[in-house]
């Protein structure tokens, strides 16, 4: 197809998951991979028959229109800014930034650039979370006032490479004591509420299982939204346990609880059922999904996971129509910054810390 957007993926191994959705979208073609590990680069590029291969990021920018940053999180902002200054669109993996200074730099770079930016928060595109959001927006939950998000994933095995050397995760995921990597949990819940987080309080359990790292085993962040709601976020990437992600929502007319594993079904209660009515499986409410989920476009049949497809499709459409991406740089800050400023709260015994609104910065 003429005039396709040329896509370059940085971080070949992790970024290869984007091949299916981009391959299904007629307006895009993955034309380049970039990785500093030449063996990984060659292996992945050969598998997907991508001919342009780079170990130099700046060199790759000259050859593409859109970059996917599937790189260590401390590289996301410098690589995003380099692409934006070159007029290249950016999809950045989570988290968007590792400190507040980077956040200011990123927002200003997006404002100056002619290109689009998005953070690929895929949990906002999971089927269950999309369903709950649509039901909330339809008024079925009434006024929502409490929500939860939990991300529990023991990744200690990824903190060192095969030679015993610390990886980027050692320094940036668990090397700082804060509610790091919170976007997977906060993003969907904050979308249900609307608005943004105005302040956070954060406490931890102490270091119990892995004294090598600064981050406490479980970190709990309470978020007060600008509309008065309360969101509880739990992050744990160190405790010895199986992985699980969990969400819940409470409104004046209904409540939702996700699965905690072992075959438990996500469940829902709405006031219209009557007070005496018990929980119902969330699966009974799939008619409340957005129309495009019930009748997805034909191209999505070869795109892999439907949520991953819509995540990419939405961003491509924002480029083609010159509209604001659903997760733009300000929404990205809404998801990212609470976790960053929680570092100050946890260091001060849970003191409430104001979350800056990046829509207001100069």
C-alpha positions as CSV (number, residue, x, y, z in Angstrom):
1,X,0.0,0.0,0.0
2,X,1.4,3.4,-0.9
3,X,2.0,6.0,1.8
4,X,2.1,3.4,4.6
5,X,3.4,4.5,7.9
6,X,6.9,3.0,8.3
7,X,7.2,1.5,11.8
8,X,10.5,0.9,13.6
9,X,10.5,-1.2,16.8
10,X,13.2,-0.5,19.4
11,X,13.9,-3.4,21.7
12,X,13.4,-6.4,19.3
13,X,12.5,-9.2,21.8
14,X,9.9,-7.4,23.8
15,X,8.7,-5.2,20.8
16,X,8.1,-8.2,18.6
17,X,4.6,-8.5,20.2
18,X,3.6,-5.5,18.0
19,X,4.2,-7.4,14.8
20,X,0.7,-8.9,14.7
21,X,-1.4,-5.7,15.2
22,X,0.8,-3.6,12.9
23,X,0.8,-6.4,10.3
24,X,-3.0,-6.5,10.3
25,X,-3.4,-2.7,9.9
26,X,-3.2,-1.8,6.2
27,X,-1.9,1.7,6.8
28,X,1.3,0.5,8.6
29,X,4.3,-1.7,7.9
30,X,7.1,-2.7,10.3
31,X,10.1,-1.9,8.3
32,X,12.9,-1.8,10.9
33,X,14.1,-3.3,14.1
34,X,16.7,-1.7,16.5
35,X,18.5,-3.4,19.3
36,X,21.9,-3.1,20.9
37,X,22.2,-6.9,21.2
38,X,23.1,-7.9,17.7
39,X,22.2,-11.6,18.2
40,X,18.7,-10.7,19.4
41,X,18.3,-8.2,16.6
42,X,19.2,-10.7,13.9
43,X,17.2,-13.5,15.4
44,X,13.9,-11.5,15.7
45,X,14.4,-9.6,12.4
46,X,15.0,-12.9,10.6
47,X,11.9,-14.5,12.2
48,X,9.7,-11.7,11.0
49,X,11.5,-11.0,7.7
50,X,12.3,-7.4,8.5
51,X,15.2,-6.3,6.4
52,X,16.3,-3.0,8.0
53,X,18.2,-3.7,11.2
54,X,19.9,-1.1,13.4
55,X,22.0,-1.0,16.5
56,X,22.0,2.8,16.4
57,X,18.7,4.4,17.4
58,X,19.4,7.8,15.8
59,X,20.2,6.1,12.5
60,X,16.9,4.2,12.6
61,X,14.9,7.4,13.1
62,X,15.9,8.6,9.6
63,X,14.3,5.5,8.1
64,X,10.8,5.4,9.8
65,X,7.7,7.4,10.6
66,X,6.7,5.9,13.9
67,X,8.7,4.3,16.7
68,X,7.7,1.7,19.3
69,X,9.9,2.0,22.4
70,X,10.0,-1.4,24.0
71,X,13.2,-0.5,25.9
72,X,14.2,-0.1,29.5
73,X,12.1,2.5,31.2
74,X,15.0,4.9,31.9
75,X,15.4,5.2,28.1
76,X,11.8,6.0,27.4
77,X,12.0,9.8,27.7
78,X,15.3,10.5,26.0
79,X,14.3,8.2,23.1
80,X,10.8,9.7,23.0
81,X,12.2,13.3,22.8
82,X,14.7,12.3,20.1
83,X,11.9,10.9,18.0
84,X,9.6,13.8,18.6
85,X,12.2,16.3,17.7
86,X,12.8,14.4,14.5
87,X,9.1,14.5,13.7
88,X,8.5,10.8,14.4
89,X,5.4,9.5,16.1
90,X,6.0,7.6,19.4
91,X,4.4,4.6,21.2
92,X,6.2,4.2,24.5
93,X,5.9,1.2,26.7
94,X,5.2,1.8,30.4
95,X,6.3,3.6,32.5
96,X,6.6,6.8,30.5
97,X,9.3,8.4,32.8
98,X,11.5,7.7,35.8
99,X,11.4,11.1,37.5
100,X,9.4,14.3,37.5
101,X,12.0,16.3,35.6
102,X,11.7,13.8,32.7
103,X,7.9,14.3,32.8
104,X,8.3,18.1,32.3
105,X,10.7,17.5,29.5
106,X,8.5,15.0,27.8
107,X,5.3,17.2,27.9
108,X,7.2,20.1,26.5
109,X,8.7,18.0,23.7
110,X,5.2,16.7,22.7
111,X,3.9,20.3,22.7
112,X,6.6,21.4,20.3
113,X,6.5,18.4,18.0
114,X,4.3,17.9,14.9
115,X,4.3,14.2,15.8
116,X,1.9,12.2,18.0
117,X,2.8,10.5,21.3
118,X,1.1,7.8,23.3
119,X,1.9,5.5,26.2
120,X,1.0,1.8,25.5
121,X,-1.0,1.1,28.7
122,X,-2.5,-2.1,27.5
123,X,-4.6,-2.9,30.7
124,X,-6.8,0.0,29.6
125,X,-7.6,-2.2,26.6
126,X,-8.3,-5.5,28.3
127,X,-11.7,-6.8,27.6
128,X,-13.0,-6.8,31.3
129,X,-11.7,-3.3,31.9
130,X,-13.2,-2.0,28.7
131,X,-16.5,-3.6,29.6
132,X,-16.6,-2.0,33.1
133,X,-15.6,1.4,31.7
134,X,-18.5,1.2,29.2
135,X,-21.0,0.3,31.9
136,X,-19.8,3.1,34.1
137,X,-20.1,5.6,31.3
138,X,-23.6,4.3,30.6
139,X,-24.6,5.1,34.2
140,X,-25.0,1.5,35.4
141,X,-22.7,2.0,38.5
142,X,-24.2,5.3,39.5
143,X,-21.6,7.6,41.0
144,X,-18.3,5.7,41.5
145,X,-16.3,6.5,44.6
146,X,-13.9,3.7,45.4
147,X,-11.7,1.5,43.2
148,X,-8.8,-0.9,43.5
149,X,-5.9,-2.0,41.3
150,X,-3.3,-4.5,42.2
151,X,-0.2,-5.7,40.3
152,X,1.5,-8.7,41.9
153,X,4.3,-10.2,39.9
154,X,7.5,-11.7,41.4
155,X,10.2,-10.7,38.9
156,X,13.3,-11.2,41.1
157,X,14.7,-13.6,38.4
158,X,14.8,-10.7,36.0
159,X,16.9,-8.4,38.2
160,X,20.2,-10.0,37.1
161,X,21.4,-11.4,33.8
162,X,22.9,-14.9,33.2
163,X,26.3,-13.6,34.4
164,X,24.9,-12.2,37.6
165,X,25.1,-8.6,36.6
166,X,22.3,-6.2,37.5
167,X,19.8,-5.5,34.8
168,X,17.9,-2.2,34.3
169,X,15.0,-3.6,36.4
170,X,17.4,-3.8,39.3
171,X,17.9,-0.1,39.3
172,X,14.6,1.3,37.9
173,X,11.8,-1.2,38.8
174,X,12.8,-2.1,42.4
175,X,15.8,0.1,43.1
176,X,13.7,3.1,44.3
177,X,11.2,2.9,47.2
178,X,8.0,4.1,45.7
179,X,4.8,2.7,44.0
180,X,6.7,2.1,40.8
181,X,5.2,0.5,37.8
182,X,1.7,1.6,38.9
183,X,0.3,2.4,35.5
184,X,-1.0,-1.1,34.9
185,X,-3.2,-0.8,38.0
186,X,-4.0,2.9,38.1
187,X,-4.8,3.4,34.4
188,X,-8.0,1.5,34.0
189,X,-9.4,2.5,37.4
190,X,-8.7,6.2,36.8
191,X,-10.5,5.9,33.4
192,X,-13.5,4.6,35.3
193,X,-13.5,7.6,37.6
194,X,-12.6,10.2,35.0
195,X,-10.5,13.2,36.1
196,X,-7.1,12.8,37.6
197,X,-5.3,12.0,40.9
198,X,-5.0,15.1,43.0
199,X,-2.9,13.7,45.9
200,X,-1.4,10.4,47.1
201,X,-0.4,8.8,50.4
202,X,2.0,5.8,50.3
203,X,3.2,3.2,52.8
204,X,5.2,-0.1,52.5
205,X,5.5,-3.3,54.4
206,X,9.2,-3.1,54.9
207,X,11.8,-5.3,53.2
208,X,11.1,-8.9,54.0
209,X,12.1,-11.2,51.2
210,X,14.9,-9.5,49.2
211,X,17.1,-7.0,51.2
212,X,19.2,-6.3,48.1
213,X,16.6,-3.8,46.8
214,X,15.3,-0.4,48.1
215,X,11.7,-1.0,47.2
216,X,9.6,-2.6,50.0
217,X,8.0,-5.9,49.2
218,X,4.4,-4.5,49.0
219,X,3.8,-0.8,48.5
220,X,0.3,0.6,48.9
221,X,-0.7,3.9,47.4
222,X,-4.0,5.7,48.2
223,X,-5.0,8.1,45.5
224,X,-7.6,10.9,46.1
225,X,-9.0,12.0,42.8
226,X,-10.0,15.6,41.9
227,X,-13.6,14.5,41.9
228,X,-13.4,13.1,45.5
229,X,-13.0,9.4,44.8
230,X,-10.6,7.1,46.5
231,X,-8.4,4.6,44.6
232,X,-6.2,2.0,46.3
233,X,-3.2,0.7,44.4
234,X,-1.0,-2.2,45.5
235,X,2.3,-3.0,43.8
236,X,4.4,-6.0,44.7
237,X,7.2,-7.3,42.4
238,X,9.3,-9.0,45.2
239,X,7.1,-11.2,47.4
240,X,7.4,-15.0,46.9
241,X,4.0,-15.8,45.4
242,X,2.2,-16.5,42.1
243,X,1.4,-13.5,39.9
244,X,-2.1,-11.9,39.9
245,X,-3.7,-8.6,38.8
246,X,-6.9,-7.5,40.5
247,X,-9.4,-4.7,40.0
248,X,-12.5,-3.7,41.8
249,X,-15.0,-0.8,41.6
250,X,-17.7,0.5,44.0
251,X,-20.4,2.9,42.9
252,X,-23.8,4.1,44.4
253,X,-25.7,1.6,42.1
254,X,-23.3,-1.3,41.6
255,X,-20.0,-2.9,42.3
256,X,-17.4,-5.1,40.5
257,X,-14.7,-7.5,41.7
258,X,-12.2,-9.1,39.4
259,X,-10.7,-12.5,39.9
260,X,-8.1,-13.4,42.5
261,X,-7.2,-16.6,40.6
262,X,-7.8,-20.3,41.0
263,X,-10.7,-20.2,38.6
264,X,-12.6,-17.5,40.3
265,X,-14.8,-15.6,37.9
266,X,-15.0,-11.8,37.8
267,X,-18.3,-10.8,39.3
268,X,-20.8,-7.9,39.3
269,X,-23.7,-6.6,41.3
270,X,-26.1,-3.9,40.3
271,X,-28.9,-2.3,42.4
272,X,-31.4,-2.9,39.6
273,X,-31.2,-6.6,40.6
274,X,-32.5,-5.9,44.1
275,X,-30.6,-5.9,47.4
276,X,-31.3,-9.6,47.9
277,X,-29.8,-10.6,44.6
278,X,-26.3,-12.2,44.7
279,X,-23.3,-11.6,42.5
280,X,-23.5,-12.4,38.7
281,X,-20.6,-13.4,36.5
282,X,-19.2,-10.5,34.5
283,X,-19.4,-12.7,31.4
284,X,-23.2,-12.3,31.5
285,X,-22.8,-8.6,30.6
286,X,-20.8,-8.7,27.4
287,X,-23.7,-7.1,25.5
288,X,-22.5,-4.0,27.3
289,X,-19.2,-4.0,25.5
290,X,-18.6,-1.2,22.9
291,X,-19.9,-2.1,19.5
292,X,-16.4,-2.5,18.0
293,X,-15.7,-5.2,20.5
294,X,-18.9,-7.1,19.6
295,X,-18.3,-6.7,15.9
296,X,-14.6,-6.1,15.4
297,X,-13.3,-5.1,11.9
298,X,-12.3,-7.9,9.6
299,X,-8.6,-6.8,9.8
300,X,-8.5,-7.7,13.5
301,X,-8.9,-11.4,12.7
302,X,-5.2,-11.6,12.1
303,X,-4.1,-9.1,14.7
304,X,-3.8,-11.3,17.7
305,X,-5.2,-10.1,21.0
306,X,-8.1,-7.8,20.3
307,X,-7.2,-5.3,23.0
308,X,-3.6,-5.1,21.7
309,X,-5.0,-4.5,18.2
310,X,-7.3,-1.6,19.4
311,X,-4.4,-0.1,21.3
312,X,-2.4,0.2,18.1
313,X,-5.4,0.9,15.8
314,X,-6.5,3.9,18.0
315,X,-3.0,5.5,17.8
316,X,-2.7,5.0,14.1
317,X,-6.1,6.5,13.6
318,X,-5.1,9.6,15.6
319,X,-2.2,10.0,13.2
320,X,-4.3,9.6,10.1
321,X,-7.0,11.9,11.3
322,X,-4.8,14.4,13.2
323,X,-6.7,13.9,16.4
324,X,-5.7,13.5,20.0
325,X,-4.7,9.9,20.9
326,X,-6.9,8.3,23.6
327,X,-3.9,8.0,25.9
328,X,-2.2,11.3,25.0
329,X,0.8,12.8,26.9
330,X,-1.5,14.4,29.6
331,X,-3.3,11.1,30.3
332,X,0.1,9.5,30.3
333,X,1.1,11.9,33.1
334,X,-2.1,11.1,35.0
335,X,-1.2,7.4,35.0
336,X,2.5,7.9,35.7
337,X,3.1,10.8,38.0
338,X,1.2,9.5,41.1
339,X,3.6,6.6,41.3
340,X,6.6,8.9,41.0
341,X,5.6,11.4,43.7
342,X,4.7,8.5,46.0
343,X,8.4,8.2,46.7
344,X,8.2,11.4,48.7
345,X,5.1,10.2,50.6
346,X,6.6,6.8,51.6
347,X,9.8,8.6,52.7
348,X,7.8,10.8,55.0
349,X,5.6,8.1,56.7
350,X,2.7,8.3,54.3
351,X,2.4,12.1,54.2
352,X,-0.1,13.3,51.5
353,X,1.7,14.6,48.5
354,X,0.0,16.8,45.8
355,X,0.2,15.5,42.3
356,X,1.0,18.2,39.7
357,X,-1.3,18.7,36.8
358,X,0.8,18.7,33.7
359,X,-2.0,20.4,31.7
360,X,-1.2,23.6,33.6
361,X,2.6,23.7,33.1
362,X,4.2,26.4,30.9
